[in-house]
């Protein structure tokens, strides 16, 4: 069951001064949008200083239009090697 809203970690957009959602290549080669079903899970798995946004699930198409992804990766545990200073590196 998919929740009505998701917490998306944000990273700096290299093409602008804003931020963007996190889309990463997964172990199986697909592109996955990182999404968390609760704010405490995002903090536990991405870091306590991780910027985030709350997005209604019905708005996922808006993210996909600008950042194509194959799957939504729910509550993914981000390895410590991919984090720095309490946030995604």
Secondary structure, 3 states (H helix, E strand, C coil): CCCCEEEEEEEECCCCCCEEECEEECCCCCEEEEEECCHHHHHHHHCCCCCEEEEEHHHHHHHHHHCCCCEEEECCCCCHHHEECCEEC
